[in-house]
Amino acid sequence: MRAVHERGPSVRRRMSMAVTALWAAFAISAAASPSEAAPPRIVPQGNSFRLIVQGKPMLMLGGELGNSSASSADYMAPHWQRLHDMHLNTVLAPVSWELIEPVEGHWNFSNVDLLIENARKHDLHLVLLWFGAWKNSMSSYVPAWVKRDQRRFPRAQLPNGQGEEILSAFSSDALAADARAYRALLDHIRAIDGERNTVLMVQVENEMGMLPVARDYGPAATAAFQSPVPQPLVDYLVAHHATLTPQLKSLWEAHGGLRHGNWADLFGPGDGAEEIFTAWYYARYADQIATAGQSAYDLPMYVNVALNRPGKAPGEYPSGGPLPHLIDIWKAGAPHIDMLSPDIYFPNFSDLAAQYRRPDNPLFIPEANRADNPNVQANALYAIGTLGAMGYSPFSIESVDDRPNAITPLYDLLTQLTPAILADTGTGRMAGFQPRTLFDGTVIAEPQSADIGGYRFTVRFASPQGSDEDGKAHHAALILQTGPEDYLIAGTGVVVTFAPLGDGPPLAGIDNAWEGHFDATGAWKPGRLLNGDQTNQGRFILLSPGEMQIQKIRLYRYR
């Protein structure tokens, strides 16, 4: 498996002969222009990653459009300026196969061109979401010529032989047609945007997963299920045995940790083996789509995932996507996918997001509840501050752009802090804090601590008097170190105390604390010098509930 930061052509050329042959017959010439910029790329920094665009790091402050919004320029016309005014810098917009190839082999990129044109006019970037063979498991965005030709493009089948509104991942014709269309899209993006980098990355398919059963029961799928588990997957399991996700490791070991046999031999009878089987073949499909696109334009590419509810069986949720317990199957099967990215709509955001922060997986949150969810501020500060997320994006962003919302003040604050965030990502000089929320909605608002520089910071999610009028689940903080004793503390609804680390005087005090903001040039504009009651006579830093604030502080040590 390639390292995620290896973005050079030598990595991309490591595609199999079979994949090369798949699309060679319909290859589209794509000679690079001498003025073409390097594509955006993902690079490691410390124990995390950053997105580099036009030679500079970027933090994506995103919002995903509703599924149908981007298909109409007229519908989108009133929204572009509002999204800019909400301090977004990135819009996630679907591009559907049926719009760009309404007739087989005849391309229509007018919708893509308008998206790029309007994003540029409003100083926004784009992440394009490829609604190809699958969108939310189903095949509803494929062209009519694909939908109607079920002999050439067979459907996944139930055990009784009934077809589903889901293309089979075992159809070589579907893979070839999907890959051709995806490559044509990437070739077009490179041709019109290779110099500007308006488009930052592309999502491959959308929330892949099998419903309402764990696997496809069509003839080709059943034959594959009864065949030996592919050797590359077995080799991955052996090589990564110590670090496999617990559920996968336990299932494999419970059936003897075998290195040869069919899917039931290695993983047992039932849904567990069937879901792993589905995950492997979805991952292989997505990887081949990605390599086809990357051969035209080497943009970062990711696969998103609809997460599963606890206690549900595969098929009751979309089976086989890059779910937490299947990440290793996807890493083995889709080495050309840069990121596996969770769509998080459940309350336990911090627990779910943390499972996708891995040394082999840069973290990007492409969907984080709907844009009007009151927890978006706390979730974003935690994802960026503690998990090193390269970007954050709530869903249906245009639905709130004409009314008061939590996104505007959040992204205003994050825009101001972006230089410090990008400098501190992956270095241990930054931490985010939010109360942990369980799946059932229970909020655990115990104080949290983190060591940053020479001090231990403890964050309490309450006002000094312990009041909780606006709900502790919405309280959050981001702390960034900017100098030996200098810090920025931002957020809402927290009380922050501090203690020295290591040798030296045992107590910590506030040298000074200023409220203020950073202007458009990045210059700090101080407001009040906080003293007395605002810091409880130097005992803590308070960010009051109900507003997003930044305080610039300097600490000192004493006896």
Protein Blocks (a to p, Z undefined) as FASTA:
>chain_A
ZZfklmbfklmmmccfklmmmmmmmcccdddcfklccddddddehjbccddeehiacddd
dddddfklmmpmklmmmmmmmmmmnopabdcddddfklmmmbghiacfklmmmmmmmmmm
nopacdddddffbgghiaflbcfklmmmmmlmccdddfkopacfbdcfkbmklmmmmmmm
mmmmmmmmmmmmmmnomalbdcehjhiaddfbfbdcbfklmmmmmpccdfklmmmmmmmm
mmgcfklmmmmmmnopaabdcfklmnogajklmmmmmmmmmmmmmmmmmmmmmmmoccdd
ddddddddehiaehjacehiacfklmmmmmmmmmmbmbdcdddfbfklmlmmmmmmcfkl
ccddfbgcjfklcklmmmmmmmmmmnopabdcdehkllmmmcccfklmmmmmmmmmmmmm
mmmgonlpaccddddddfkopacfbdcdddehjbdcddddddfkopafnopklgccdddd
fbfkbccdedehiacddddehedjfbdcdfbacdddddfkopacdfbddehjlnonoiac
cddehiacdddddddddZZ
